[in-house]
Amino acid sequence: MRLPLTAGRLLGLAILFLTLAAPARAGVFDPTAFTLDNGLQVVVVENDRAPVVSHMVFYKVGSADEEKGKSGIAHFLEHLMFKGTDTVAPGEFSAIIKRIGGQENAFTTYDYTGYYQNVAKQHLGRMMALEADRMANLKLPADQIAPELEVVREERRSRIDNDPSSLHGEQVNAATYLAYPYRIPIIGWEDEVAALTRADAEAFYRTWYAPNNAVLVVAGDVTPDEVRRLAEDTYGKIPARAVPDRTALRGGEPEQLAARRVEGTHPRIDQPSWSRRWLAPGQVWGDSTETPALEVAAEILGGGTTSRLYRALVVEQAKAVYAGAGYSPSGLGPQTFAVYASPRADVSVEDLEDAAEAEIGRLLRDGVTAEEVDAAVTRMTRGAVFSRDDSLAPARVFGTELAAGGTVADVEEWPERIGAVTPDDVLAALRKVLVDRRSVTSVLRPEPRS
């Protein structure tokens, strides 16, 4: 993978938080969507502020779709997609982008794998031809496999094994899900990654990389007619192919009957941290009608310096150096609603935990006010205005939504759903989700010094 694999993991925290908090505002993106005869979904977002385009392809496959014992293969294949075809030599794809002054990258998540290029508008046709070529004609030279696998293993060592917070996070994820494959790290477990082969990558490619299992999003100085013509001339020539039902492959998540706690220490941790997460519904998992209320609840409880947790723990009680909450419904599987904080130097983790629990209990007892809901909705919807000026942001929003089980309408109608949330909705959703037996508490502390 060519971007970090943390929760932000994809295009930087700024874009991530923007897209999670404010997917779209009705009438802001005004996309044009159509499907080619071979099943490729296409979304076009016009923006003529600059003569540039963002060209993104999302495959509806991620690490949660990997065969048992093959963790990390989705990410490994992402690396290998740059190793060429019959007409493009290894590394030439990236060299072409560099020569024309463009930018490119790729990313793997639990639910999808994406590839993108930002280029001057006159190069869009070439980008489509290159991306369509490797969608259909990827070649994996034998001498490229071992070196690239070592690159992936080094990435795991540098970003996970050498990062105490990331290592601890893997343990917390594994405790959060009893069975659902979100419990397995995107980059894979080290022993399984080390055993991946060329045959594994080729099989994964043949199984999932098909036009009818992909989403093409083009945003920028283009027209829908232009994109349709170019897409039909490139991607449209690739035949559709049957792909597995990944919902069936992933299985379910059994009822969780006991709260879990994951505590760790590390000599390279200077600042303790505390968090608690609960399983929550998502856009296609569980009761999706609760997701707008949970989004608003996360904003009220922990969305910035005016949020309840921050005011109570950081400002009023002076027990924490930071505090917040987070929730996103995006994804095929069960999601999480989380709160987190870090204690001041003179405050124990236990005291901070008691204070956080008291604030959450107060919220569950008394609910929220109409003024809090209105303010939260206003903050969330305003963010969409800024995303319209970034050609990559709307491309990312639609690709993420469609590849993770949503629709164009889910994006465009988001402001209406958020705007309809009431204080009673927020309280009802929180009381249903914040149940102890479905929670995982995480504590990471400095290692005691002798």
C-alpha positions, 0 to 999 in steps of 0.5 A: 500500500502506498498510503498509511493504513490507520483509521485515516489511512487513505487521503490524509486526515483532513479529507477523511474527517471531511468526508465522514462528517459531511459526505455531501450537501444536496445540490452541491455535487450534482453528479451524473451517474450511469452504468456501462454495458459491462456493469462498470458504475460511473459517476461524474462530478463537474467542476471547471474551476481549474483545468484538472481532473481526478480519475479514481477507480474503486474495486469492491473488494478489501481486506475483509474479503480475503481468504482465511489464512491469506491476510494482507493479499488485498494490500499486496495486490495493490502494490503489484498493480504497478508491476505492468502489463503486456504493453506497460513495463514495471514502474512505467505507469508511475513514470508516465504520471510523473512525466506529465506532472500528475499525482497518483496513489492507491489505498486498501481498506477493509471494504474496497481498494482504490487507485487515483490520478490527478492530472491536467484535463487533456490527459484523462483519456490516457489515464483511462487507457492505462487503468483499464489496461491493468484492470484486464491485463495485469502481468506479475513477473516472477522476479518482482514478487519477492522484492515487493513482498519485502516492501510490504513486510517492511511497511508493516514493520515500520508502521505497525510493529514499530508503532506502539499505538498501532500494535495496541490498536490491532489488539483492540480491533481483534477484541472488538469483533468476535467473528467479523473479518474487520478483526484482522488488520488490513495490512495482514498478520506478519506470518501470513503476509510472509507466506503470500505468493504470486499464485495468491495474488493472481487468484485474488486479481482474477476473482475480484478485479472486474469492471462489474465489480468496480466504480469509476469516478471522474471529478473536475473540468469534464462533461458527462458526455466526454467521460462516457465516450472515453469510458466506453472506449477503454473500460467498456471493452473489458468483459464482465465476469462473475464475482463472489457474494462477499456478504456471504463470504464474510459471515456475521457477527454473533451477539456480544454478551460480555464487555472486554478490556484491553490494557497495554504498556510500552516503554516508548509511550509517554502519554497514556490514552483511554478509549471505549467503543461499542458496536453500532449499525452502519449504512448496510448493517443493522438498523441503518435508520439510526445512523443519522442520529448517531452521527449527530450524537458523535458531533455533540458528544465529541466533535471538537472543542465545544463538544460535551466531552471536551468541555467537561473533561478538558475545560471544566474538570481539567482532567484531560489534555484532549477528548472526543468521539467518533462514528461513521456509518460507512462500510459493509459490516458492523461499525463502532461508536467510540469515545476517547481521551488522554489524562493530564500528567497529574490525573490517573487513567482511572480518574479520567475513565470515571469522569468520562463514564459520568458524562456519558451517563449524564447524556444517557439520562438527560438526553440532548437539547434542540439547540445542541442538535441544531448546532451540530447539524449546522457544523456538519453540513457546512463542511460539504461546501468546502469539499466542493472546491477540491476535485479529489474530495467529491471523487473520493466521497462517491467512490467510497460510498458506492464501493462500500454498499451505498448509493449516489442518493445516499450521498446527495440526501445526507443533509436531509437525513441529518437535518431531520434528526431530533433530540429524541432520536439522538437519545434513543439511538445512544441508549440502544448502542451504548450497551456495556456488553457490546463494549471494548475499553482500551488503555495504553500506558507508559511502561513503569520505570524501575 
